[in-house]
Amino acid sequence: MDPDLRVESDRLGRFSRALGESMTSLTEARRALEHVRADQLGTRELDEACDGFQDRWKYGAEQLGDRIKAIHDGVRLSHAGYVQLGRAIESAFRVVEQRG
């Protein structure tokens, strides 16, 4: 265990919220692109290129979303654990103080 390890739970909480917001933004971007059809854009070559991009974007965005979700879940659980630990330590000090 690293004796210099310090965790700022408020920053961890903000990071967790930011990850959650990024998942929402990514989902919204994917949904917005689902409504754009390549055949609305122009030439056949452009339509084919756009279809290919849509397929790659969807796959990549889904993979990225899965990874962000996994990180978000871990950070959220870590934050909750540190908050709970902090409360337990405060409670223990109060008990010791009352006895002292």
MDTraj code that builds the backbone (N, CA, C; nanometers):
import mdtraj as md
import numpy as np

residues = "MET ASP PRO ASP LEU ARG VAL GLU SER ASP ARG LEU GLY ARG PHE SER ARG ALA LEU GLY GLU SER MET THR SER LEU THR GLU ALA ARG ARG ALA LEU GLU HIS VAL ARG ALA ASP GLN LEU GLY THR ARG GLU LEU ASP GLU ALA CYS ASP GLY PHE GLN ASP ARG TRP LYS TYR GLY ALA GLU GLN LEU GLY ASP ARG ILE LYS ALA ILE HIS ASP GLY VAL ARG LEU SER HIS ALA GLY TYR VAL GLN LEU GLY ARG ALA ILE GLU SER ALA PHE ARG VAL VAL GLU GLN ARG GLY".split()
xyz = np.array([
    [0.0842, -0.1179, 0.0000],
    [0.0000, 0.0000, 0.0000],
    [0.0885, 0.1238, 0.0000],
    [0.0545, 0.2179, -0.0808],
    [0.1299, 0.3421, -0.0930],
    [0.0896, 0.4365, 0.0205],
    [0.1824, 0.4696, 0.1109],
    [0.1471, 0.5561, 0.2237],
    [0.1159, 0.6992, 0.1805],
    [0.1515, 0.7372, 0.0575],
    [0.1254, 0.8728, 0.0095],
    [-0.0054, 0.8841, -0.0677],
    [-0.0823, 0.7793, -0.0713],
    [-0.2082, 0.7803, -0.1453],
    [-0.3076, 0.8729, -0.0769],
    [-0.3604, 0.9663, -0.1539],
    [-0.4628, 1.0575, -0.1035],
    [-0.5738, 1.0639, -0.2062],
    [-0.6952, 1.0632, -0.1580],
    [-0.8104, 1.0692, -0.2472],
    [-0.8962, 1.1883, -0.2078],
    [-0.9242, 1.2728, -0.3035],
    [-1.0162, 1.3837, -0.2815],
    [-1.1518, 1.3395, -0.3347],
    [-1.2379, 1.3003, -0.2429],
    [-1.3650, 1.2389, -0.2844],
    [-1.4516, 1.3345, -0.3651],
    [-1.4423, 1.4663, -0.3396],
    [-1.5226, 1.5589, -0.4189],
    [-1.4768, 1.5600, -0.5647],
    [-1.3456, 1.5517, -0.5870],
    [-1.2957, 1.5442, -0.7253],
    [-1.3355, 1.4123, -0.7906],
    [-1.3304, 1.3061, -0.7134],
    [-1.3707, 1.1757, -0.7654],
    [-1.5183, 1.1787, -0.8033],
    [-1.5992, 1.2444, -0.7228],
    [-1.7410, 1.2595, -0.7530],
    [-1.7638, 1.3401, -0.8791],
    [-1.6882, 1.4502, -0.8946],
    [-1.7018, 1.5321, -1.0163],
    [-1.6594, 1.4533, -1.1396],
    [-1.5524, 1.3749, -1.1259],
    [-1.5061, 1.2928, -1.2371],
    [-1.6125, 1.1896, -1.2748],
    [-1.6742, 1.1299, -1.1757],
    [-1.7799, 1.0326, -1.2007],
    [-1.8963, 1.0986, -1.2751],
    [-1.9351, 1.2181, -1.2320],
    [-2.0445, 1.2888, -1.3006],
    [-2.0053, 1.3240, -1.4439],
    [-1.8803, 1.3660, -1.4637],
    [-1.8338, 1.4000, -1.5986],
    [-1.8368, 1.2774, -1.6896],
    [-1.7992, 1.1623, -1.6368],
    [-1.8055, 1.0395, -1.7171],
    [-1.9503, 1.0074, -1.7525],
    [-2.0398, 1.0242, -1.6569],
    [-2.1815, 1.0009, -1.6847],
    [-2.2337, 1.0940, -1.7922],
    [-2.1933, 1.2204, -1.7857],
    [-2.2350, 1.3177, -1.8868],
    [-2.1774, 1.2830, -2.0239],
    [-2.0546, 1.2343, -2.0276],
    [-1.9941, 1.1980, -2.1561],
    [-2.0662, 1.0784, -2.2177],
    [-2.1113, 0.9848, -2.1340],
    [-2.1896, 0.8718, -2.1866],
    [-2.3197, 0.9223, -2.2468],
    [-2.3839, 1.0166, -2.1800],
    [-2.5087, 1.0740, -2.2313],
    [-2.4839, 1.1453, -2.3634],
    [-2.3777, 1.2251, -2.3710],
    [-2.3455, 1.2980, -2.4942],
    [-2.3171, 1.2031, -2.6098],
    [-2.2443, 1.0971, -2.5819],
    [-2.2121, 1.0001, -2.6858],
    [-2.3393, 0.9328, -2.7365],
    [-2.4269, 0.8964, -2.6460],
    [-2.5538, 0.8335, -2.6847],
    [-2.6376, 0.9290, -2.7695],
    [-2.6428, 1.0554, -2.7288],
    [-2.7200, 1.1552, -2.8047],
    [-2.6619, 1.1756, -2.9439],
    [-2.5292, 1.1772, -2.9540],
    [-2.4652, 1.1938, -3.0853],
    [-2.4970, 1.0752, -3.1760],
    [-2.4930, 0.9535, -3.1193],
    [-2.5263, 0.8350, -3.1993],
    [-2.6698, 0.8416, -3.2471],
    [-2.7605, 0.8806, -3.1596],
    [-2.9024, 0.8897, -3.1975],
    [-2.9238, 0.9941, -3.3067],
    [-2.8553, 1.1070, -3.2962],
    [-2.8696, 1.2120, -3.3962],
    [-2.8236, 1.1639, -3.5333],
    [-2.7136, 1.0888, -3.5368],
    [-2.6626, 1.0399, -3.6646],
    [-2.7492, 0.9290, -3.7237],
    [-2.8242, 0.8585, -3.6405],
    [-2.9107, 0.7520, -3.6918],
    [-3.0182, 0.8072, -3.7847],
    [-3.0547, 0.9334, -3.7663],
    [-3.1618, 0.9930, -3.8459],
    [-3.1124, 1.0502, -3.9782],
    [-2.9826, 1.0582, -3.9953],
    [-2.9263, 1.1095, -4.1198],
    [-2.9036, 0.9922, -4.2132],
    [-2.9658, 0.9968, -4.3274],
    [-2.9489, 0.8915, -4.4269],
    [-2.8507, 0.9389, -4.5329],
    [-2.7616, 0.8512, -4.5692],
    [-2.6589, 0.8867, -4.6668],
    [-2.7196, 0.9237, -4.8011],
    [-2.8316, 0.8636, -4.8390],
    [-2.8902, 0.8929, -4.9697],
    [-2.9493, 1.0336, -4.9762],
    [-2.9452, 1.1062, -4.8683],
    [-2.9941, 1.2441, -4.8668],
    [-2.8825, 1.3435, -4.8990],
    [-2.7592, 1.2964, -4.9112],
    [-2.6467, 1.3879, -4.9169],
    [-2.5983, 1.4231, -5.0572],
    [-2.6119, 1.3353, -5.1532],
    [-2.5613, 1.3738, -5.2851],
    [-2.5269, 1.2565, -5.3727],
    [-2.4046, 1.2555, -5.4231],
    [-2.3621, 1.1576, -5.5220],
    [-2.3561, 1.0172, -5.4623],
    [-2.3565, 0.9183, -5.5510],
    [-2.3494, 0.7792, -5.5070],
    [-2.2223, 0.7522, -5.4270],
    [-2.1086, 0.8067, -5.4738],
    [-1.9821, 0.7868, -5.4032],
    [-1.9880, 0.8468, -5.2625],
    [-2.0447, 0.9645, -5.2525],
    [-2.0581, 1.0282, -5.1219],
    [-2.1531, 0.9476, -5.0333],
    [-2.2627, 0.9006, -5.0916],
    [-2.3580, 0.8187, -5.0157],
    [-2.2907, 0.6926, -4.9621],
    [-2.2107, 0.6262, -5.0456],
    [-2.1416, 0.5035, -5.0024],
    [-2.0390, 0.5333, -4.8936],
    [-1.9658, 0.6428, -4.9099],
    [-1.8674, 0.6811, -4.8084],
    [-1.9371, 0.7117, -4.6753],
    [-2.0504, 0.7789, -4.6828],
    [-2.1242, 0.8124, -4.5605],
    [-2.1804, 0.6866, -4.4938],
    [-2.2291, 0.5930, -4.5743],
    [-2.2778, 0.4670, -4.5170],
    [-2.1654, 0.3935, -4.4450],
    [-2.0473, 0.3899, -4.5062],
    [-1.9325, 0.3249, -4.4434],
    [-1.8938, 0.3942, -4.3141],
    [-1.8951, 0.5260, -4.3168],
    [-1.8635, 0.6009, -4.1952],
    [-1.9660, 0.5709, -4.0870],
    [-2.0932, 0.5692, -4.1233],
    [-2.1992, 0.5421, -4.0251],
    [-2.1752, 0.4078, -3.9571],
    [-2.1413, 0.3063, -4.0363],
    [-2.1177, 0.1733, -3.9796],
    [-1.9988, 0.1740, -3.8837],
    [-1.8882, 0.2363, -3.9266],
    [-1.7693, 0.2417, -3.8405],
    [-1.7948, 0.3277, -3.7174],
    [-1.8612, 0.4408, -3.7350],
    [-1.8915, 0.5298, -3.6230],
    [-1.9780, 0.4579, -3.5204],
    [-2.0793, 0.3880, -3.5668],
    [-2.1683, 0.3183, -3.4739],
    [-2.0903, 0.2151, -3.3927],
    [-2.0098, 0.1349, -3.4596],
    [-1.9317, 0.0321, -3.3904],
    [-1.8350, 0.0970, -3.2911],
    [-1.7590, 0.1958, -3.3382],
    [-1.6606, 0.2625, -3.2519],
    [-1.7260, 0.3332, -3.1340],
    [-1.8377, 0.3991, -3.1591],
    [-1.9069, 0.4703, -3.0522],
    [-1.9621, 0.3727, -2.9491],
    [-2.0102, 0.2582, -2.9955],
    [-2.0597, 0.1570, -2.9008],
    [-1.9453, 0.1027, -2.8151],
    [-1.8310, 0.0767, -2.8774],
    [-1.7147, 0.0272, -2.8031],
    [-1.6676, 0.1318, -2.7016],
    [-1.6593, 0.2559, -2.7451],
    [-1.6188, 0.3640, -2.6566],
    [-1.7188, 0.3798, -2.5418],
    [-1.8462, 0.3728, -2.5737],
    [-1.9494, 0.3823, -2.4707],
    [-1.9369, 0.2720, -2.3669],
    [-1.9082, 0.1505, -2.4127],
    [-1.8904, 0.0383, -2.3191],
    [-1.7723, 0.0630, -2.2252],
    [-1.6642, 0.1145, -2.2803],
    [-1.5451, 0.1393, -2.1978],
    [-1.5691, 0.2535, -2.0982],
    [-1.6347, 0.3594, -2.1456],
    [-1.6654, 0.4717, -2.0561],
    [-1.7566, 0.4250, -1.9439],
    [-1.8546, 0.3417, -1.9768],
    [-1.9461, 0.2912, -1.8742],
    [-1.8712, 0.2094, -1.7697],
    [-1.7800, 0.1252, -1.8129],
    [-1.7032, 0.0431, -1.7183],
    [-1.6188, 0.1317, -1.6260],
    [-1.5546, 0.2330, -1.6824],
    [-1.4749, 0.3247, -1.6016],
    [-1.5659, 0.4025, -1.5074],
    [-1.6774, 0.4500, -1.5595],
    [-1.7733, 0.5251, -1.4772],
    [-1.8216, 0.4422, -1.3597],
    [-1.8562, 0.3175, -1.3852],
    [-1.9026, 0.2301, -1.2768],
    [-1.7956, 0.2140, -1.1695],
    [-1.6719, 0.1926, -1.2105],
    [-1.5626, 0.1766, -1.1150],
    [-1.5365, 0.3034, -1.0350],
    [-1.5357, 0.4174, -1.1015],
    [-1.5120, 0.5445, -1.0330],
    [-1.6270, 0.5746, -0.9368],
    [-1.7500, 0.5498, -0.9817],
    [-1.8671, 0.5742, -0.8964],
    [-1.8614, 0.4882, -0.7703],
    [-1.8270, 0.3610, -0.7865],
    [-1.8163, 0.2722, -0.6710],
    [-1.7016, 0.3141, -0.5788],
    [-1.5895, 0.3543, -0.6372],
    [-1.4769, 0.4018, -0.5562],
    [-1.5163, 0.5257, -0.4769],
    [-1.5826, 0.6181, -0.5428],
    [-1.6270, 0.7406, -0.4751],
    [-1.7193, 0.7069, -0.3590],
    [-1.8155, 0.6212, -0.3828],
    [-1.9088, 0.5824, -0.2763],
    [-1.8337, 0.5165, -0.1605],
    [-1.7358, 0.4332, -0.1910],
    [-1.6575, 0.3672, -0.0872],
    [-1.5776, 0.4658, -0.0045],
    [-1.5143, 0.5633, -0.0704],
    [-1.4361, 0.6627, 0.0033],
    [-1.5263, 0.7517, 0.0888],
    [-1.6425, 0.7872, 0.0375],
    [-1.7365, 0.8672, 0.1167],
    [-1.7808, 0.7888, 0.2395],
    [-1.8145, 0.6646, 0.2185],
    [-1.8570, 0.5790, 0.3303],
    [-1.7433, 0.5630, 0.4322],
    [-1.6224, 0.5424, 0.3855],
    [-1.5069, 0.5299, 0.4748],
    [-1.4862, 0.6591, 0.5538],
    [-1.4954, 0.7722, 0.4877],
    [-1.4793, 0.9011, 0.5543],
    [-1.5822, 0.9204, 0.6645],
    [-1.7056, 0.8832, 0.6362],
    [-1.8106, 0.8951, 0.7384],
    [-1.7841, 0.8019, 0.8557],
    [-1.7381, 0.6823, 0.8286],
    [-1.7082, 0.5865, 0.9353],
    [-1.5939, 0.6369, 1.0233],
    [-1.4925, 0.6963, 0.9632],
    [-1.3802, 0.7506, 1.0392],
    [-1.4269, 0.8668, 1.1266],
    [-1.5081, 0.9562, 1.0694],
    [-1.5618, 1.0676, 1.1477],
    [-1.6436, 1.0164, 1.2659],
    [-1.7252, 0.9178, 1.2408],
    [-1.8080, 0.8600, 1.3468],
    [-1.7216, 0.7980, 1.4564],
    [-1.6176, 0.7280, 1.4166],
    [-1.5279, 0.6659, 1.5142],
    [-1.4582, 0.7721, 1.5990],
    [-1.4159, 0.8813, 1.5385],
    [-1.3527, 0.9886, 1.6150],
    [-1.4515, 1.0522, 1.7131],
    [-1.5759, 1.0677, 1.6718],
    [-1.6763, 1.1225, 1.7636],
    [-1.6967, 1.0323, 1.8840],
    [-1.7014, 0.9019, 1.8604],
    [-1.7176, 0.8066, 1.9707],
    [-1.5998, 0.8162, 2.0665],
    [-1.4785, 0.8203, 2.0122],
    [-1.3581, 0.8309, 2.0956],
    [-1.3599, 0.9626, 2.1727],
    [-1.3992, 1.0687, 2.1049],
    [-1.4040, 1.2017, 2.1691],
    [-1.5055, 1.2030, 2.2833],
    [-1.6192, 1.1413, 2.2652],
    [-1.7221, 1.1376, 2.3689],
    [-1.6773, 1.0564, 2.4899],
    [-1.6003, 0.9542, 2.4661],
    [-1.5506, 0.8685, 2.5746],
    [-1.4348, 0.9333, 2.6498],
    [-1.3625, 1.0171, 2.5751],
    [-1.2398, 1.0732, 2.6293],
    [-1.2609, 1.1770, 2.7304],
])
top = md.Topology()
chain = top.add_chain()
for i, resn in enumerate(residues, 1):
    res = top.add_residue(resn, chain, resSeq=i)
    for name in ("N", "CA", "C"):
        top.add_atom(name, md.element.get_by_symbol(name[0]), res)
traj = md.Trajectory(xyz[None], top)
